[in-house]
């Protein structure tokens, strides 16, 4: 939970500049997903962002909306949502 707290206090510029291993983001193309997108995700979304939140075993996967907020689509603790 400490990592999630840290992320919640970090601005997007810093998250984008950090290495993915240190709480940065990684862009994941929709074609790399191993599961279907929820129906609520519009067709104009071409990729999602993956952010590590629990050492190396947890990812929050989602996208930034037009309002600048991060919309969580998946919480992946088994590293099975996309090809690594």
TAHUKA-V803410 format. One record per backbone hydrogen bond with DSSP energy under -1.0 kcal/mol. NH is the residue of the N-H (numbers start at 0). CO is the residue of the C=O. E is the energy in kcal/mol with one decimal. If there is no record, write none. Layout:
BEGIN
NH;CO;E
NH;CO;E
END
This chain:
BEGIN
4;0;-2.3
5;1;-2.5
6;2;-2.5
7;3;-2.3
9;6;-1.4
14;10;-1.9
15;11;-2.6
16;12;-1.5
17;13;-1.9
21;18;-2.1
22;19;-1.1
23;18;-1.8
24;14;-1.1
25;49;-1.7
27;47;-3.6
29;45;-2.2
31;28;-2.0
32;29;-1.7
33;80;-3.7
40;37;-1.9
44;41;-1.5
47;27;-2.8
48;61;-3.9
49;25;-2.6
50;59;-2.4
52;57;-1.9
56;53;-2.1
58;75;-1.7
59;50;-2.5
60;73;-2.9
61;48;-2.3
62;70;-1.8
64;68;-2.9
67;64;-2.2
70;62;-3.6
72;60;-3.0
73;60;-2.5
75;58;-2.8
82;31;-1.7
END
